[in-house]
Amino acid sequence: MGEDARQYRYGDSYQETVELSDGQRVQIRPIQPSDKKMLLEGFEQLSPQSRYARFMTPKKSLSESELRYLTEVDGFDHFALGAVRRHWVSRDEGVGSARFVRLANQPDTAEPAVTILDGFQGKGLGTLLLQRLLEAAWERDVRWFRSELLAGNVAMRGLAASLSPEIEIRPSGDGCIVATFPVPEPDQTPTAPGLLKGTALYRVLAQVAGADVTVRPRVTRPPPEPE
């Protein structure tokens, strides 16, 4: 992580153990360069449906450049948290991640992404990670989250219509729309995971997690290799 991240609550030294709805405990902490193998093992556990929903392609593997991009982050413009299940007699297991990537031409805006292993979905982990991501974004002066969504889906069109004007919706071409969400101040972010479910941001991301809506995942793509 970059040196600037150390002044933040969600900086290099942040770690937190949380209990999921089924009683399992996981540790949330910043993703580190040494997490490449753990991230790859987690990717290999994703179902084909979850991989497609996340990457918009029947992706079979992650390249070395993608692993570097996803784990060697600066903690400011590219911030990433991992959820880890600790084991006494075997290697720790990565079970989820949340990240945002700041837009170069709009420094107050970032693209978020939350990924949860299939076996840990529906246990509250995605909501917990989203809460921490929102707080980390605010303290890094990110005021807006922006996602590019496939707009041809009936559920997305109905959802978008019900959310305006709370969320800015505009077409982006190629059958997609861009949804821009305000990032709430930390004292306005619900502390109980269940309360976040009433927010517009959560409702859209829940649609994404359920594969009813697909995010165009630019934040998971590394920049092109130099020629």
C-alpha positions in Angstrom: 0.0 0.0 0.0 1.0 3.6 -0.5 2.4 5.6 2.4 -0.6 7.9 2.4 -3.0 5.0 3.3 -1.4 4.6 6.8 -3.1 7.7 8.1 -6.6 6.2 7.5 -8.7 4.0 9.7 -8.8 1.6 6.8 -5.0 1.7 6.2 -2.2 -0.8 6.3 -2.8 -1.9 9.9 -6.6 -2.3 9.7 -8.0 -5.7 10.5 -11.3 -6.8 11.9 -12.9 -10.1 12.7 -16.6 -10.3 12.0 -19.3 -12.9 12.6 -21.5 -13.9 9.7 -25.2 -14.9 10.0 -24.4 -18.6 10.2 -21.9 -18.1 13.0 -18.7 -18.4 11.0 -16.0 -15.8 11.7 -13.9 -14.2 9.0 -11.1 -11.5 9.1 -11.4 -8.4 7.0 -8.1 -6.7 6.1 -6.4 -4.9 3.2 -5.4 -7.1 0.3 -1.6 -7.5 0.0 0.8 -8.5 -2.8 1.4 -11.7 -0.9 -2.3 -12.7 -1.4 -1.9 -13.7 -5.1 -2.1 -17.4 -4.4 -5.1 -17.0 -2.0 -6.9 -14.8 -4.6 -6.2 -17.3 -7.4 -7.5 -20.2 -5.2 -10.6 -18.2 -4.4 -11.2 -17.5 -8.1 -10.9 -21.2 -8.9 -13.7 -21.9 -6.4 -16.2 -19.5 -8.1 -18.9 -21.2 -10.1 -18.9 -20.6 -13.8 -22.0 -18.4 -13.3 -20.3 -16.3 -10.7 -17.2 -15.9 -12.9 -19.3 -14.9 -15.8 -21.3 -12.4 -13.8 -18.1 -10.9 -12.5 -16.0 -10.8 -15.6 -18.7 -10.9 -18.4 -16.9 -13.8 -20.1 -16.5 -17.5 -19.4 -13.2 -16.8 -17.8 -11.1 -19.9 -16.9 -8.1 -18.3 -15.2 -6.4 -15.1 -14.1 -3.2 -14.0 -15.8 -0.1 -12.9 -13.9 -0.8 -9.3 -14.9 -4.4 -9.5 -13.5 -3.1 -11.0 -10.2 -0.6 -8.1 -9.9 -3.3 -5.6 -10.7 -5.7 -7.1 -8.1 -3.2 -7.4 -5.3 -0.5 -4.7 -5.8 -2.7 -1.8 -5.0 -1.7 1.7 -3.7 -4.5 1.9 -1.1 -5.7 5.3 -2.3 -6.6 5.3 -6.0 -7.0 1.6 -6.0 -8.2 0.3 -2.6 -9.0 -3.4 -1.8 -10.2 -5.3 1.2 -10.1 -9.1 1.5 -12.2 -11.4 3.7 -10.2 -14.3 5.0 -11.3 -17.4 6.9 -8.5 -18.5 9.2 -7.6 -22.2 9.6 -5.6 -23.8 12.3 -4.3 -26.8 10.4 -4.5 -25.6 6.8 -3.9 -22.5 4.7 -6.1 -19.4 5.2 -8.9 -19.2 2.7 -9.9 -16.0 0.9 -13.7 -15.9 0.8 -14.5 -12.4 -0.5 -13.2 -9.1 -1.6 -14.3 -5.5 -2.1 -12.4 -2.7 -4.0 -12.8 0.6 -5.7 -10.7 2.2 -8.4 -10.7 6.0 -8.7 -11.5 7.5 -12.1 -8.4 9.3 -13.4 -10.5 12.2 -14.9 -12.9 12.4 -11.9 -11.0 12.1 -8.6 -14.1 12.2 -6.5 -15.6 9.2 -8.3 -14.6 5.5 -8.2 -15.9 2.2 -9.6 -16.7 -0.4 -6.9 -16.6 -4.2 -7.0 -17.6 -6.7 -4.4 -17.0 -10.5 -5.0 -18.1 -13.2 -2.6 -17.4 -17.0 -2.9 -20.6 -18.9 -3.8 -20.5 -20.8 -0.4 -20.4 -17.5 1.5 -23.2 -15.7 -0.3 -26.3 -14.9 1.6 -24.5 -14.7 4.9 -24.1 -10.9 5.2 -20.5 -10.8 4.2 -21.2 -8.7 1.0 -23.0 -6.1 3.1 -20.2 -5.9 5.7 -17.6 -5.5 3.0 -19.7 -2.8 1.2 -20.0 -0.9 4.5 -16.3 -0.9 5.0 -15.7 0.0 1.4 -18.0 3.0 1.6 -16.2 4.3 4.8 -12.8 3.8 3.2 -13.9 5.6 0.1 -15.2 8.6 2.0 -12.0 9.1 4.0 -10.1 9.0 0.7 -12.3 11.8 -0.7 -14.4 9.6 -2.9 -17.9 11.0 -3.0 -19.5 9.0 -5.8 -19.5 5.3 -6.9 -20.1 4.7 -10.5 -21.0 1.4 -12.2 -21.6 0.6 -15.8 -24.6 -1.9 -16.0 -26.1 -3.9 -18.8 -29.4 -2.1 -19.5 -31.2 -4.7 -21.6 -32.4 -6.5 -18.5 -36.0 -5.9 -17.4 -35.1 -6.0 -13.7 -32.5 -3.3 -14.2 -34.8 -1.0 -16.1 -37.5 -1.3 -13.5 -34.9 -0.7 -10.7 -33.4 2.3 -12.4 -36.8 3.9 -12.8 -37.6 3.4 -9.2 -34.4 4.9 -7.9 -34.3 8.2 -9.7 -33.4 10.9 -8.7 -31.5 9.3 -5.8 -29.2 7.7 -8.3 -28.1 9.4 -11.5 -28.8 7.1 -14.5 -27.6 7.8 -18.0 -27.0 5.7 -21.2 -23.5 4.9 -22.1 -23.9 3.1 -25.4 -23.4 -0.6 -26.2 -26.7 -1.4 -24.5 -25.4 -0.2 -21.1 -26.3 2.5 -18.6 -24.1 4.3 -16.1 -25.4 4.5 -12.5 -23.8 7.0 -10.2 -24.4 6.6 -6.4 -23.6 9.1 -3.7 -21.2 7.7 -1.0 -22.7 8.5 2.4 -20.7 10.1 5.2 -19.5 7.6 7.7 -21.9 8.8 10.4 -24.7 8.3 7.9 -23.7 4.7 7.0 -25.8 2.3 9.0 -23.8 0.3 11.5 -26.1 -2.7 11.5 -25.8 -4.7 8.2 -29.5 -5.1 7.9 -30.1 -1.3 7.7 -27.8 -0.9 4.6 -30.3 -3.1 2.7 -32.7 -0.2 2.5 -30.3 2.0 0.5 -30.4 2.4 -3.2 -26.8 1.4 -3.6 -27.4 -1.9 -1.8 -30.5 -2.6 -3.9 -28.5 -2.2 -7.1 -25.5 -4.3 -5.9 -27.9 -7.0 -4.7 -29.3 -7.2 -8.2 -25.7 -7.5 -9.5 -24.9 -10.2 -6.9 -28.0 -12.2 -8.0 -26.9 -12.0 -11.6 -30.1 -10.1 -12.5 -27.9 -7.2 -13.6 -24.3 -7.4 -14.9 -21.6 -4.8 -14.1 -19.2 -4.1 -16.9 -16.1 -4.9 -14.7 -13.5 -2.4 -15.8 -12.1 -2.2 -12.3 -11.0 -5.9 -12.5 -9.0 -5.3 -15.7 -5.4 -4.4 -15.5 -4.1 -1.6 -17.8 -2.6 -2.9 -21.0 1.0 -4.1 -20.9 3.5 -1.6 -22.3 4.7 -2.5 -25.8 
